[in-house]
Amino acid sequence: MIDILIADDDAVQTEQLSNVLSKEEDFRVLKIAKDGIEALNDYMKLKPTVFILDLDMPKMNGLEVIEKLSEDSIFDSKTNIIVLSGSALFRSQISNPQKIKWIFTKPFINEDLIKEIREIYNEEYLKENLDSDLNSLFIKLDINPYTKGSTYLKNAISIAFYDIDNINITRIAKQIACTNGISNSNCIQSAMDKAVNSYLFDNVKDLELKTIFLGDRITTKDFISKAIYYINNNKTGVA
């Protein structure tokens, strides 16, 4: 279930929006906050999957709510705020967008908002579950998931997850190297290749994996594509 908190002082608009979202079987509107202080308290208390926030609100505006959440060192790192705003002035004043996933200008298309809500849910699910899913997959493939090469390979799979049709190993290796402060990305690619080459098809017991990872030798790009395919077809709870 995708839990949603709405913060907007326009009672008519929020009621209409709540009705639209509640018609989606996997959506649950937890509450509608009428001002910024209430919104901030509700966010911290309810921990919604998605926070739909208007910027122009009484007591504390949306910009201040975002600032408070961004400053909180004990708060989680979710990027789950969708800003709805009819004020170009307020939108231009956003200075800390790290928690904002998307900004919609009022009026907006409901279908676009619904699509973005589901995307946030899928991304947050992946953040919480992808690493453990990959560890399980590697073990089933008789690959040690905790070596340096396997760690890089899992990083590569995470990077490629949202752009499976454009997997570029060289580019991904450079991105991983940059993240880890490594000057030579060739060693990243070499370590990933070594991890993939340690895969032993004969030791695989799972019939589905045998079908997906068919062949004694596959490239690192092939492995990443096949891993994403397997995870996508075996994850639960994602809309």
Secondary structure, 3 states (H helix, E strand, C coil): CEEEEEECCCHHHHHHHHHHHHCCCCEEEEEEECCHHHHHHHHHHHCCCEEEEECCCCCCCHHHHHHHHHHCCCCCCCCCEEEEECCHHHHHCCCCHHHEEEEEECCCCHHHHHHHHHHHHHHHHHHHHHHHHHHHHHHHCCCCCCCHHHHHHHHHHHHHCCCHHHCCHHHHHHHHHHHCCCCCCHHHHHHHHHHHHCCCHHHCCCHHHHHHCCCCCCCHHHHHHHHHHHHHCCCCCCC
